[in-house]
Amino acid sequence: MAGPGLLAHVLVSKFDDHLPLYRQAEIFARMGAVIPDTTLVGWCGRAMKVLQPVAEKIEAEIMASDLRAKPTIRRSGFSIARARPGGWARA
């Protein structure tokens, strides 16, 4: 199993930077670390299973808060509508 730093790098690269695991495997191989993409898939699957309760807690906290933002679209791009006591208001 990979250490926490490598796992964090793989997960951020996959989910935040949208870098597929097979491409990450190619990058690691160029650096001299041969990590098959099937190994990366296993690491991601196990990490996601372990992190599921954390994700659920974050989701519950956001959904329970008054700070949820509802995106709205304007001609100039995106703006954020913020929850106010008594209803939604455009920002």
VEXGUVO-885918 format. One record per residue (C-alpha): residue number from 1; x, y, z. Coordinates in steps of 0.25 Angstrom, whole numbers, plus 2048, in hexadecimal, padded with zeros to 3 digits. Layout:
% VEXGUVO-885918
<r><nr>NUM</nr><u>X</u><v>Y</v><w>Z</w></r>
...
% end
This chain:
% VEXGUVO-885918
<r><nr>1</nr><u>800</u><v>800</v><w>800</w></r>
<r><nr>2</nr><u>805</u><v>80E</v><w>7FD</w></r>
<r><nr>3</nr><u>807</u><v>818</v><w>808</w></r>
<r><nr>4</nr><u>7FE</u><v>824</v><w>80A</w></r>
<r><nr>5</nr><u>806</u><v>82E</v><w>802</w></r>
<r><nr>6</nr><u>806</u><v>825</v><w>7F6</w></r>
<r><nr>7</nr><u>7F7</u><v>822</v><w>7F7</w></r>
<r><nr>8</nr><u>7F3</u><v>830</v><w>7F9</w></r>
<r><nr>9</nr><u>7FB</u><v>834</v><w>7EC</w></r>
<r><nr>10</nr><u>7F4</u><v>829</v><w>7E4</w></r>
<r><nr>11</nr><u>7E6</u><v>82D</v><w>7E9</w></r>
<r><nr>12</nr><u>7E8</u><v>83C</v><w>7E7</w></r>
<r><nr>13</nr><u>7EE</u><v>839</v><w>7D9</w></r>
<r><nr>14</nr><u>7E2</u><v>830</v><w>7D6</w></r>
<r><nr>15</nr><u>7D7</u><v>838</v><w>7DB</w></r>
<r><nr>16</nr><u>7DB</u><v>846</v><w>7DC</w></r>
<r><nr>17</nr><u>7E5</u><v>847</v><w>7D0</w></r>
<r><nr>18</nr><u>7DD</u><v>83D</v><w>7C8</w></r>
<r><nr>19</nr><u>7EA</u><v>835</v><w>7C5</w></r>
<r><nr>20</nr><u>7E6</u><v>826</v><w>7C1</w></r>
<r><nr>21</nr><u>7EC</u><v>81B</v><w>7C9</w></r>
<r><nr>22</nr><u>7F3</u><v>815</v><w>7BC</w></r>
<r><nr>23</nr><u>7F9</u><v>822</v><w>7BA</w></r>
<r><nr>24</nr><u>7FE</u><v>823</v><w>7C8</w></r>
<r><nr>25</nr><u>804</u><v>815</v><w>7C6</w></r>
<r><nr>26</nr><u>80C</u><v>81A</v><w>7BA</w></r>
<r><nr>27</nr><u>811</u><v>826</v><w>7C1</w></r>
<r><nr>28</nr><u>816</u><v>81E</v><w>7CD</w></r>
<r><nr>29</nr><u>81C</u><v>814</v><w>7C3</w></r>
<r><nr>30</nr><u>824</u><v>820</v><w>7BD</w></r>
<r><nr>31</nr><u>829</u><v>824</v><w>7CB</w></r>
<r><nr>32</nr><u>82E</u><v>815</v><w>7CD</w></r>
<r><nr>33</nr><u>822</u><v>810</v><w>7D6</w></r>
<r><nr>34</nr><u>81A</u><v>806</v><w>7CF</w></r>
<r><nr>35</nr><u>80D</u><v>806</v><w>7D5</w></r>
<r><nr>36</nr><u>802</u><v>7FE</v><w>7CC</w></r>
<r><nr>37</nr><u>7F5</u><v>806</v><w>7CA</w></r>
<r><nr>38</nr><u>7EE</u><v>7FA</v><w>7D0</w></r>
<r><nr>39</nr><u>7F6</u><v>7FD</v><w>7DD</w></r>
<r><nr>40</nr><u>7F2</u><v>80B</v><w>7DD</w></r>
<r><nr>41</nr><u>7E3</u><v>807</v><w>7DB</w></r>
<r><nr>42</nr><u>7E4</u><v>7FE</v><w>7E7</w></r>
<r><nr>43</nr><u>7EA</u><v>809</v><w>7EF</w></r>
<r><nr>44</nr><u>7DF</u><v>813</v><w>7EB</w></r>
<r><nr>45</nr><u>7D4</u><v>809</v><w>7EE</w></r>
<r><nr>46</nr><u>7D9</u><v>806</v><w>7FC</w></r>
<r><nr>47</nr><u>7DC</u><v>815</v><w>7FF</w></r>
<r><nr>48</nr><u>7CE</u><v>819</v><w>7FA</w></r>
<r><nr>49</nr><u>7C8</u><v>80E</v><w>803</w></r>
<r><nr>50</nr><u>7D0</u><v>813</v><w>80F</w></r>
<r><nr>51</nr><u>7CC</u><v>821</v><w>80C</w></r>
<r><nr>52</nr><u>7BD</u><v>81F</v><w>80A</w></r>
<r><nr>53</nr><u>7B9</u><v>822</v><w>818</w></r>
<r><nr>54</nr><u>7C1</u><v>82F</v><w>817</w></r>
<r><nr>55</nr><u>7BA</u><v>833</v><w>80A</w></r>
<r><nr>56</nr><u>7AD</u><v>830</v><w>810</w></r>
<r><nr>57</nr><u>7AF</u><v>838</v><w>81C</w></r>
<r><nr>58</nr><u>7B4</u><v>844</v><w>814</w></r>
<r><nr>59</nr><u>7A7</u><v>843</v><w>80B</w></r>
<r><nr>60</nr><u>79E</u><v>842</v><w>817</w></r>
<r><nr>61</nr><u>7A5</u><v>84F</v><w>81D</w></r>
<r><nr>62</nr><u>7A4</u><v>856</v><w>810</w></r>
<r><nr>63</nr><u>795</u><v>852</v><w>80E</w></r>
<r><nr>64</nr><u>792</u><v>856</v><w>81C</w></r>
<r><nr>65</nr><u>798</u><v>864</v><w>81C</w></r>
<r><nr>66</nr><u>792</u><v>871</v><w>817</w></r>
<r><nr>67</nr><u>79F</u><v>874</v><w>80F</w></r>
<r><nr>68</nr><u>79B</u><v>86B</v><w>803</w></r>
<r><nr>69</nr><u>79D</u><v>872</v><w>7F6</w></r>
<r><nr>70</nr><u>793</u><v>871</v><w>7EB</w></r>
<r><nr>71</nr><u>79A</u><v>874</v><w>7DD</w></r>
<r><nr>72</nr><u>793</u><v>87D</v><w>7D4</w></r>
<r><nr>73</nr><u>796</u><v>881</v><w>7C6</w></r>
<r><nr>74</nr><u>798</u><v>88F</v><w>7C1</w></r>
<r><nr>75</nr><u>79C</u><v>894</v><w>7B3</w></r>
<r><nr>76</nr><u>7AA</u><v>898</v><w>7B9</w></r>
<r><nr>77</nr><u>7AC</u><v>88A</v><w>7BF</w></r>
<r><nr>78</nr><u>7A9</u><v>884</v><w>7CC</w></r>
<r><nr>79</nr><u>7A4</u><v>88B</v><w>7D8</w></r>
<r><nr>80</nr><u>7A1</u><v>885</v><w>7E6</w></r>
<r><nr>81</nr><u>793</u><v>885</v><w>7ED</w></r>
<r><nr>82</nr><u>795</u><v>885</v><w>7FC</w></r>
<r><nr>83</nr><u>78B</u><v>880</v><w>806</w></r>
<r><nr>84</nr><u>785</u><v>88B</v><w>80F</w></r>
<r><nr>85</nr><u>77B</u><v>88A</v><w>81A</w></r>
<r><nr>86</nr><u>76E</u><v>88A</v><w>812</w></r>
<r><nr>87</nr><u>773</u><v>885</v><w>805</w></r>
<r><nr>88</nr><u>77D</u><v>885</v><w>7FA</w></r>
<r><nr>89</nr><u>783</u><v>892</v><w>7F5</w></r>
<r><nr>90</nr><u>78C</u><v>895</v><w>7E9</w></r>
<r><nr>91</nr><u>79A</u><v>899</v><w>7ED</w></r>
% end
